[in-house]
Amino acid sequence: MSQKNKGIILIITSAFFFALMNMMVRLAGDLPSIEKSFFRNFVAVFFALIEKIAYTSAYTKRTA
């Protein structure tokens, strides 16, 4: 897959997940803003860890 196509797919996926996050915040209802932001960032940590693990394993395979 070319870099351009990969970039387009990542942008579309990002927009989808931002819309999904917005929907979940609206469905959360009357939760305080602090709790909403805590859970939003709590979920983001897992995605960041997955990305870091995937990047680290891909990087070590290339240099080994």
N, CA, C and O atoms as a MOPAC input file, in Angstrom:
PM7 MOZYME 1SCF
protein

 N      0.84400 1    -1.16700 1     0.00000 1
 C      0.00000 1     0.00000 1     0.00000 1
 C      0.89500 1     1.23700 1     0.00000 1
 O      1.88300 1     1.30500 1     0.73100 1
 N      0.53900 1     2.19300 1    -0.81600 1
 C      1.35900 1     3.40000 1    -0.90100 1
 C      1.15900 1     4.27100 1     0.33700 1
 O      0.17400 1     4.12400 1     1.06100 1
 N      2.09500 1     5.16700 1     0.56700 1
 C      2.02400 1     6.05600 1     1.72300 1
 C      0.79500 1     6.96800 1     1.64500 1
 O      0.18500 1     7.29100 1     2.66400 1
 N      0.43900 1     7.37900 1     0.41900 1
 C     -0.70800 1     8.25600 1     0.24400 1
 C     -2.00200 1     7.54000 1     0.63400 1
 O     -2.83200 1     8.10800 1     1.34400 1
 N     -2.18000 1     6.30800 1     0.17900 1
 C     -3.37700 1     5.54600 1     0.52000 1
 C     -3.43300 1     5.24500 1     2.01800 1
 O     -4.50300 1     5.29600 1     2.62600 1
 N     -2.29500 1     4.93600 1     2.60000 1
 C     -2.24600 1     4.66700 1     4.03100 1
 C     -2.64600 1     5.92300 1     4.81000 1
 O     -3.37900 1     5.83100 1     5.79500 1
 N     -2.17700 1     7.07800 1     4.38400 1
 C     -2.54000 1     8.33500 1     5.03100 1
 C     -4.02700 1     8.62600 1     4.94300 1
 O     -4.63200 1     9.07500 1     5.91600 1
 N     -4.62000 1     8.37200 1     3.78200 1
 C     -6.05700 1     8.60200 1     3.59300 1
 C     -6.85700 1     7.69300 1     4.50900 1
 O     -7.81900 1     8.13600 1     5.13500 1
 N     -6.47200 1     6.43600 1     4.59500 1
 C     -7.17600 1     5.48900 1     5.46000 1
 C     -7.05500 1     5.90200 1     6.92300 1
 O     -8.02800 1     5.81800 1     7.67300 1
 N     -5.87900 1     6.34300 1     7.33100 1
 C     -5.69400 1     6.76100 1     8.72100 1
 C     -6.50900 1     8.00300 1     9.05500 1
 O     -7.03700 1     8.10200 1    10.16200 1
 N     -6.62800 1     8.95000 1     8.13100 1
 C     -7.42700 1    10.15200 1     8.36500 1
 C     -8.90600 1     9.80100 1     8.48200 1
 O     -9.59500 1    10.31500 1     9.36300 1
 N     -9.39500 1     8.93900 1     7.61300 1
 C    -10.80100 1     8.52400 1     7.67700 1
 C    -11.08500 1     7.76300 1     8.96500 1
 O    -12.11900 1     7.97100 1     9.60000 1
 N    -10.16400 1     6.87900 1     9.35000 1
 C    -10.33100 1     6.13000 1    10.59400 1
 C    -10.32400 1     7.06100 1    11.79600 1
 O    -11.11200 1     6.89100 1    12.72700 1
 N     -9.44100 1     8.03800 1    11.77500 1
 C     -9.38300 1     9.01400 1    12.86500 1
 C    -10.68800 1     9.79200 1    12.97500 1
 O    -11.19000 1     9.99200 1    14.08100 1
 N    -11.24300 1    10.23200 1    11.86200 1
 C    -12.50700 1    10.97500 1    11.87900 1
 C    -13.63600 1    10.10800 1    12.41900 1
 O    -14.49200 1    10.58900 1    13.16200 1
 N    -13.63800 1     8.83200 1    12.04700 1
 C    -14.66100 1     7.91300 1    12.55200 1
 C    -14.57900 1     7.78000 1    14.06800 1
 O    -15.60000 1     7.83500 1    14.75400 1
 N    -13.36700 1     7.60600 1    14.59200 1
 C    -13.23300 1     7.42700 1    16.02800 1
 C    -13.50600 1     8.70700 1    16.81300 1
 O    -13.98300 1     8.63800 1    17.94600 1
 N    -13.21700 1     9.86700 1    16.23800 1
 C    -13.59600 1    11.11600 1    16.89400 1
 C    -15.11700 1    11.25200 1    16.95100 1
 O    -15.66300 1    11.70800 1    17.95600 1
 N    -15.79300 1    10.86400 1    15.88700 1
 C    -17.25500 1    10.91100 1    15.89000 1
 C    -17.82300 1     9.91000 1    16.89600 1
 O    -18.79000 1    10.21200 1    17.59500 1
 N    -17.23000 1     8.73400 1    16.97000 1
 C    -17.66100 1     7.72800 1    17.93300 1
 C    -17.45000 1     8.22400 1    19.36800 1
 O    -18.30400 1     8.01800 1    20.23100 1
 N    -16.32400 1     8.87100 1    19.61500 1
 C    -16.04200 1     9.41300 1    20.93500 1
 C    -17.06600 1    10.49500 1    21.29400 1
 O    -17.54900 1    10.53900 1    22.42600 1
 N    -17.39100 1    11.35200 1    20.35200 1
 C    -18.38300 1    12.39400 1    20.58300 1
 C    -19.74600 1    11.78200 1    20.90900 1
 O    -20.45100 1    12.27800 1    21.78700 1
 N    -20.11900 1    10.71900 1    20.21700 1
 C    -21.38400 1    10.05500 1    20.47700 1
 C    -21.40000 1     9.46000 1    21.88600 1
 O    -22.40300 1     9.56200 1    22.59300 1
 N    -20.29200 1     8.84000 1    22.29400 1
 C    -20.22300 1     8.24800 1    23.63100 1
 C    -20.30000 1     9.31500 1    24.72400 1
 O    -20.90400 1     9.08500 1    25.77200 1
 N    -19.69900 1    10.46700 1    24.48800 1
 C    -19.77100 1    11.55800 1    25.46800 1
 C    -21.20100 1    12.05100 1    25.60000 1
 O    -21.66500 1    12.33500 1    26.70400 1
 N    -21.89500 1    12.15300 1    24.48600 1
 C    -23.29600 1    12.59500 1    24.54800 1
 C    -24.17100 1    11.55200 1    25.23000 1
 O    -25.09500 1    11.90700 1    25.96100 1
 N    -23.89500 1    10.27400 1    25.00300 1
 C    -24.67800 1     9.21900 1    25.65000 1
 C    -24.37100 1     9.10100 1    27.14300 1
 O    -25.16800 1     8.54100 1    27.89500 1
 N    -23.23800 1     9.61700 1    27.57000 1
 C    -22.87000 1     9.54800 1    28.98200 1
 C    -23.80900 1    10.38000 1    29.84200 1
 O    -23.93800 1    10.13000 1    31.04000 1
 N    -24.45000 1    11.34500 1    29.25600 1
 C    -25.46800 1    12.09800 1    29.97200 1
 C    -24.92600 1    13.07500 1    30.98700 1
 O    -24.13800 1    13.96100 1    30.65700 1
 N    -25.35700 1    12.90700 1    32.23700 1
 C    -25.09300 1    13.90200 1    33.27200 1
 C    -23.83800 1    13.63000 1    34.08800 1
 O    -23.75400 1    14.07500 1    35.23200 1
 N    -22.88300 1    12.93100 1    33.55100 1
 C    -21.62200 1    12.74300 1    34.26100 1
 C    -20.87000 1    14.06900 1    34.32500 1
 O    -20.92700 1    14.85600 1    33.38100 1
 N    -20.17900 1    14.32100 1    35.40900 1
 C    -19.36400 1    15.54500 1    35.47900 1
 C    -18.25800 1    15.55000 1    34.42000 1
 O    -17.80300 1    14.49500 1    33.98000 1
 N    -17.84300 1    16.72200 1    34.02900 1
 C    -16.83300 1    16.85900 1    32.97400 1
 C    -15.51900 1    16.19000 1    33.33600 1
 O    -14.84100 1    15.64300 1    32.46600 1
 N    -15.15400 1    16.22600 1    34.60400 1
 C    -13.90700 1    15.60300 1    35.04600 1
 C    -13.95000 1    14.10200 1    34.79500 1
 O    -12.97200 1    13.52500 1    34.32000 1
 N    -15.07900 1    13.46300 1    35.11100 1
 C    -15.19400 1    12.01800 1    34.88900 1
 C    -15.17700 1    11.68500 1    33.39900 1
 O    -14.56300 1    10.70200 1    32.98600 1
 N    -15.84000 1    12.48900 1    32.60800 1
 C    -15.83500 1    12.25000 1    31.16100 1
 C    -14.41600 1    12.33200 1    30.60700 1
 O    -13.99700 1    11.47800 1    29.82600 1
 N    -13.68300 1    13.36400 1    31.01400 1
 C    -12.32200 1    13.50900 1    30.50000 1
 C    -11.40900 1    12.41400 1    31.03500 1
 O    -10.50900 1    11.96700 1    30.32300 1
 N    -11.62100 1    11.96700 1    32.28500 1
 C    -10.82100 1    10.87600 1    32.83300 1
 C    -11.00800 1     9.61200 1    32.01400 1
 O    -10.02400 1     8.99800 1    31.60200 1
 N    -12.25200 1     9.20900 1    31.76800 1
 C    -12.49500 1     7.98000 1    31.02900 1
 C    -12.05900 1     8.09000 1    29.56900 1
 O    -11.60000 1     7.11000 1    28.98200 1
 N    -12.20000 1     9.26300 1    28.99200 1
 C    -11.74300 1     9.47500 1    27.61900 1
 C    -10.22700 1     9.26800 1    27.52900 1
 O     -9.73800 1     8.60900 1    26.61100 1
 N     -9.50000 1     9.82800 1    28.47600 1
 C     -8.04200 1     9.67400 1    28.48300 1
 C     -7.61400 1     8.28200 1    28.91700 1
 O     -6.57500 1     7.79200 1    28.47400 1
 N     -8.38800 1     7.64200 1    29.76600 1
 C     -8.10000 1     6.27000 1    30.18900 1
 C     -8.14200 1     5.32800 1    28.99200 1
 O     -7.27400 1     4.46700 1    28.84600 1
 N     -9.13300 1     5.48700 1    28.14900 1
 C     -9.23600 1     4.66700 1    26.93800 1
 C     -8.11300 1     5.02000 1    25.96500 1
 O     -7.56200 1     4.13300 1    25.31200 1
 N     -7.76900 1     6.29800 1    25.86100 1
 C     -6.71100 1     6.72100 1    24.94200 1
 C     -5.35900 1     6.13400 1    25.32100 1
 O     -4.53000 1     5.87400 1    24.44900 1
 N     -5.13000 1     5.92500 1    26.61600 1
 C     -3.86700 1     5.32400 1    27.05800 1
 C     -3.71000 1     3.92900 1    26.48000 1
 O     -2.61800 1     3.55400 1    26.05400 1
 N     -4.78400 1     3.15800 1    26.46100 1
 C     -4.69400 1     1.80600 1    25.91100 1
 C     -4.34500 1     1.83000 1    24.42200 1
 O     -3.52500 1     1.03700 1    23.96000 1
 N     -4.96400 1     2.73500 1    23.68100 1
 C     -4.65100 1     2.83100 1    22.25800 1
 C     -3.20400 1     3.28900 1    22.04300 1
 O     -2.53200 1     2.82200 1    21.12400 1
 N     -2.73800 1     4.18500 1    22.87800 1
 C     -1.35100 1     4.64900 1    22.76800 1
 C     -0.37400 1     3.52300 1    23.08400 1
 O      0.65300 1     3.38800 1    22.41800 1
 N     -0.68500 1     2.71600 1    24.09200 1
 C      0.18800 1     1.58900 1    24.42500 1
 C      0.22800 1     0.55600 1    23.30600 1
 O      1.28700 1     0.01400 1    22.98900 1
 N     -0.92000 1     0.28900 1    22.71500 1
 C     -0.96700 1    -0.66000 1    21.59700 1
 C     -0.12000 1    -0.14800 1    20.44000 1
 O      0.62800 1    -0.91100 1    19.82900 1
 N     -0.23600 1     1.14200 1    20.13900 1
 C      0.55100 1     1.73600 1    19.05400 1
 C      2.03900 1     1.68200 1    19.36500 1
 O      2.85000 1     1.39200 1    18.48500 1
 N      2.40000 1     1.95900 1    20.61000 1
 C      3.81000 1     1.92700 1    20.99700 1
 C      4.37700 1     0.51900 1    20.89300 1
 O      5.49600 1     0.33400 1    20.41400 1
 N      3.62200 1    -0.46200 1    21.33300 1
 C      4.07600 1    -1.84900 1    21.24900 1
 C      4.23400 1    -2.26300 1    19.79400 1
 O      5.22100 1    -2.90500 1    19.43500 1
 N      3.27000 1    -1.90200 1    18.95700 1
 C      3.34600 1    -2.26100 1    17.53600 1
 C      4.52200 1    -1.57500 1    16.86700 1
 O      5.22700 1    -2.19300 1    16.06900 1
 N      4.74500 1    -0.28800 1    17.18400 1
 C      5.84800 1     0.45000 1    16.58300 1
 C      7.18300 1    -0.10700 1    17.05200 1
 O      8.10700 1    -0.26100 1    16.25300 1
 N      7.28800 1    -0.40800 1    18.33700 1
 C      8.54200 1    -0.92100 1    18.88200 1
 C      8.89500 1    -2.27500 1    18.27200 1
 O     10.04900 1    -2.52500 1    17.92600 1
 N      7.89300 1    -3.14700 1    18.14400 1
 C      8.17000 1    -4.46400 1    17.56000 1
 C      8.52500 1    -4.34500 1    16.07800 1
 O      9.38000 1    -5.08100 1    15.58400 1
 N      7.87600 1    -3.42600 1    15.37100 1
 C      8.19400 1    -3.24400 1    13.94900 1
 C      9.59000 1    -2.64900 1    13.79100 1
 O     10.32500 1    -3.01300 1    12.87300 1
 N      9.95200 1    -1.73700 1    14.68500 1
 C     11.26400 1    -1.09300 1    14.61200 1
 C     12.38500 1    -2.08100 1    14.92700 1
 O     13.42900 1    -2.07000 1    14.27500 1
 N     12.16900 1    -2.93000 1    15.92100 1
 C     13.20800 1    -3.89600 1    16.28700 1
 C     13.37300 1    -4.95400 1    15.20500 1
 O     14.47200 1    -5.47700 1    15.01800 1
 N     12.30900 1    -5.27300 1    14.49700 1
 C     12.41800 1    -6.25700 1    13.40600 1
 C     13.22600 1    -5.68100 1    12.23800 1
 O     13.97100 1    -6.40500 1    11.57700 1
 N     13.07300 1    -4.37300 1    11.98800 1
 C     13.79600 1    -3.75800 1    10.87700 1
 C     15.29400 1    -3.63100 1    11.17300 1
 O     16.12600 1    -3.78800 1    10.28000 1
 N     15.62400 1    -3.34600 1    12.42600 1
 C     17.04200 1    -3.10700 1    12.75300 1
 C     17.78200 1    -4.38100 1    13.08600 1
 O     19.01300 1    -4.39000 1    13.07600 1
 N     17.08300 1    -5.44300 1    13.37600 1
 C     17.73600 1    -6.69300 1    13.75500 1
 C     18.27600 1    -7.44000 1    12.56000 1
 O     18.85600 1    -8.51500 1    12.71400 1

